[in-house]
Amino acid sequence: MNVYFDNAATTQLDAEVLKEMMNVLENKHGNPSSIHSYGRQAKAMVEKARKAIATHLNVSPSEIFFTSGGTEADNMAILSTVEDYNIKHIISSPLEHHAVLHSIESLVHKGKATVSHVAIKKDGHIDLADLENQLKKHPNSLVSLMHANNEIGNILPIEEVGELCKKYNAVFHSDTVQSMCHYPLDLQKIKVDFIAASGHKFHGPKGTGFIYINGSKKISPQIHGGGQERNMRGGTENVAGIMGLSKAFEIAHAQMKEHAMHIQSIKTHLINRLEAELKGVEFNGDAKGNSLYTVLNVMLPGTDDYEMMLMKLDMSGIAASAGSACSSGSNVGSHVIAALGKNIERRPVIRFSFSKYNTIAEADFCVETLKSFYTTANAKTSIKEKAAN
């Protein structure tokens, strides 16, 4: 059996999305900036996609700007806001995606801003009291906190954070890459200035995404060119990608409740079986509480073969990761687990992440595979101990 449990890294393209994109690639080749009928047709498709996304988020289409993905959107929000609003301090967390952490680090390195990190509780949630204390010390700052953590799945109380930011006149940016299309987001109710999204996280195409920019905020582009995206992002629009993104967005929102119930059942089943059959297993973050239903971060029992666990899973047909895609294959690379202060000596840390295409049977196969690994590993240890005696 082949099992793909790395959906937080990327998801399988939906067949309906591919069909939509192929229609554009084969029949709608106009440049949206051209004034003839081919160009106008392409422009109309882009604007239709923009309106569809805006409608689901309860915002104006003029507040949605298409990008190459979440990383570009995060960079755009952070770098442009600091420069255009003359912000001197950024409040973030050590658990953020590298698109956020490295953008902030570049500003700090250049002397354009200082940064402080909000305290993290033992369960991986941010300390709201500490956030407010920092906002009192640094009003008029930029707050950048992700809605759903890509490694441990914890959900940010985004509405509460938005209210705190408004209270202290801070600009609020949230990376919603993992939560987009998995949770309903009404941006009229959430006091957020910028959010980032990436199409390939919800069965859309790679290289597509968007940034929401609250209409009250005006920032400069990071990519200059021919004035596309209402002068906010230069470069010819990826029309097929945008239509694929929009189609994936529509499908996800139409089936959100159904998919959530299905995926949560897989996560819950895997938790229960691992607890019952692997003594000493632990879960990083708030796995059974306020956590993304698509992500489960597992700390397996100690073993001499801990560094080989991902490879062994792969050889058995199971795709998983040790954290974000950029650190897969190495426990050392997970800054999120390190920030939680967990002792992971000789213990494999694996992130399993699920989608609508996964099944309970795949979860069972995963557990049986892990049990087999540990049975073999324990037997080897027993032989070594007898030999030593």
Number of C-alpha atoms within 10 A of each C-alpha: 10 13 19 20 26 23 26 27 19 20 23 16 18 18 12 15 23 20 13 18 23 15 13 19 14 9 9 17 15 19 19 23 16 13 12 11 12 15 16 16 17 22 19 12 19 22 16 16 23 23 19 16 22 18 13 16 18 14 19 16 18 16 17 23 19 26 26 20 22 27 22 23 28 29 19 23 29 23 20 17 20 21 15 12 15 13 18 18 20 25 21 24 23 20 27 22 21 16 16 27 17 13 17 23 15 13 19 16 10 8 10 16 20 16 18 15 18 22 19 17 12 15 15 23 21 23 13 18 11 14 22 18 11 17 22 13 11 18 18 21 26 27 27 25 26 26 23 25 28 29 31 29 28 27 23 19 14 19 14 13 21 21 16 19 25 16 14 16 15 24 25 25 28 26 28 24 30 28 23 23 24 20 16 13 16 13 19 11 10 14 21 24 20 27 26 28 29 30 30 26 27 28 28 32 27 18 18 25 27 26 25 25 23 19 13 7 13 13 16 16 17 16 15 13 13 14 15 18 18 10 14 20 21 17 14 14 20 17 23 25 27 28 26 30 30 26 24 27 22 18 17 21 18 12 13 17 13 12 17 17 12 19 22 18 15 23 23 17 15 20 21 11 14 24 14 11 13 15 10 12 16 17 20 23 26 19 23 14 11 15 19 27 27 25 28 29 25 22 20 23 17 15 18 14 14 18 17 14 24 23 15 17 18 16 11 16 16 22 21 26 30 26 28 22 15 13 14 18 19 18 22 15 15 18 18 23 25 15 15 18 10 12 10 17 10 14 20 23 27 24 29 27 29 25 26 22 14 17 16 16 12 18 23 16 17 24 18 15 17 20 15 12 17 18 11 12 14 14 12 12 13 12 10 11 10 8 8 7 5
